[in-house]
Amino acid sequence: MKNTVQGLDHPHSLAGYFQYHKELEDKISAFFHRPPGSTIVYTTGYTSNSASLLCLLKKEDIAIVDMAVHSSVYEGLMGGTMQRFLHNDIEALEHKLAINKDSYRTKMVIIDGVYSQDGDIAKLKEILELCRHYGAVLLVDDAHGIGVIGKTGRGALEYFDLLSQKDVIITGTFSKTFANVGGYLVADPQLISYLLFQSRQYAFSAAATPAICGVTRAIELVDEEPQWQI
Ligand SMILES: Cc1ncc(COP(=O)(O)O)c(C=O)c1O
């Protein structure tokens, strides 16, 4: 297996960055119809949320979160400005966006695609429209939707025909559909590049072991064996 795919341009070159890491990142990017460089792989789904949010949002920013998001999101927002809105309630979200319209540098709305407690699906279309209207970034944790819903198993965004909306940040886990351990965040390559170097839990922690190759194959199986989807 060949090492140094990106040499010292990649922080994990210190911890071992191999061809199989790059293959997995590219596979995930392509799965979501994004260009190469659109994915960062974390060692858990938990840190895909907590570590990335800790790195992305600072004191000038605000996170507006559905009250039913996973605890990993809440952990990433500790110490920052966070407001919750009633679960999947569009009016409540609009109210939060409107009152915070001019007060923060970045406004990030955080939701699940499919919610873990009740299995209900986010009102993604209306939420994305509101985000655009109020200039907020949307992050969708689709740990429970990927491989399960959407015409080809791409999750909640595909379910609502929004997969082409490349400004949406997606997070997910390998511990559900993909039967492994780890997680990922998919976003604009510039944002990914920032996380690769600035997200401490990524840069100063071990890289995934070759066991992760099982995920690369599992992603192919989503297309090869669609009968497992609901
Ligand atoms: C919605 C959601 N996000 C993130 C996670 C964290 O995933 P992981 O088990 O890979 O840490 C979970 C785990 O159950 C989850 O339900």
The ligand as a Gaussian input file, in Angstrom:
#p B3LYP/6-31G(d) Opt

LIG

0 1
 C      -27.745000      11.440000      14.684000
 C      -26.422000      10.899000      15.110000
 N      -25.312000      11.604000      14.830000
 C      -24.088000      11.165000      15.188000
 C      -23.919000       9.969000      15.856000
 C      -22.528000       9.530000      16.268000
 O      -22.069000       8.491000      15.483000
 P      -20.900000       7.495000      15.964000
 O      -21.556000       6.332000      16.617000
 O      -20.187000       7.122000      14.693000
 O      -19.995000       8.238000      16.887000
 C      -25.034000       9.191000      16.161000
 C      -24.857000       7.904000      16.869000
 O      -25.744000       7.219000      17.262000
 C      -26.333000       9.660000      15.789000
 O      -27.433000       8.981000      16.071000

